[in-house]
Amino acid sequence: MDYCPRCGSHRIDQSEFCGTCGSAFSDVPPAKAQSPDSAQGEDTRVSSSIIGDHPVTHPLASQTEASGSESATTVSRGTRPWQIVTGLLVIGMIGLAFATVTTNQSLDGTRADLASTSSALASTQQNLSAESTSLAEAENDLSRLADEQANLQLQLGGREACIKAQQADQTELDRLYEMLRTNFNRSAKGSDLANADIAREKALSQGMEFYYQGFSRAYDGNFSSANASIDKGNAAIRSADAKLKIINAETKKIDAMSDLLSKDLDALAAQIANTIAICQGTNTAT
């Protein structure tokens, strides 16, 4: 389609829109399809109608007018699209320049914001680095304090174990001391052993004396009196033997307790050595 179906303008370079009325060549239905011949006919009819009631056709005048009209229309049709395009280009260039200026201003502002953000980021990184250093120092201090606390807890536990071991040693020492005192008292003055020993000595002395009297009286020929003295001597010896049994019994008790005390003292010595090791922190046994 070479002409606009709405206004009849010439289509330039197969454009999609009419350069005169702006109608789309594809959307507008062909209501009045015009051609140069039809336009010339219309001009001829106009010329005829101008004369009046006497329709006279002047072909030359009609052709001249049609030619002039077509020439003006052609010039007008050939010039108007380029003016529109030029105007659009000018408007586009002005808009582009304005957009460029605005973009440059926005870019400058963005650069300033970026510089400020970079500076703030650098400051934040410095602060973060300082805080990281402080955090690392705090963690080291916390670790050191935790180690010290653990060490103190170990020391406290060791001291508690030391005190407990010392208390056990003291209890055992008190028990052994009581045994030793009891054993000592078995032979002390006033004890059964001591009293028996005194009585035995006395009985032995009396028996020896009675035996001497008996032998003396027998030598003198007084046998009846001699036998009486000898009987008394025998009784004294029997009394001394009884006291000796008491002495032997008490001595056995003393010996038995002495043996027990010796074993318990050896065990206490080992226990005290273990207590010393616990208190010095060299023994981990519980």
Secondary structure by P-SEA (a helix, b strand, c coil): cccccccccccccccccccccccccccccccccccaaaaaaaaaaaaaaaacccccccaaaaaaaaaaaaaaaaaaaacaaaaaaaaaaaaaaaaaaaaaaaaaaaaaaaaaaaaaaaaaaaaaaaaaaaaaaaaaaaaaaaaaaaaaaaaaaaaaaaaaaaaaaaaaaaaaaaaaaaaaaaaaaacccccaaaaaaaaaaaaaaaaaaaaaaaaaaaaacaaaaaaaaaaaaaaaaaaaaaaaaaaaaaaaaaaaaaaaaaaaaaaaaaaaaaaaaaaacccccc
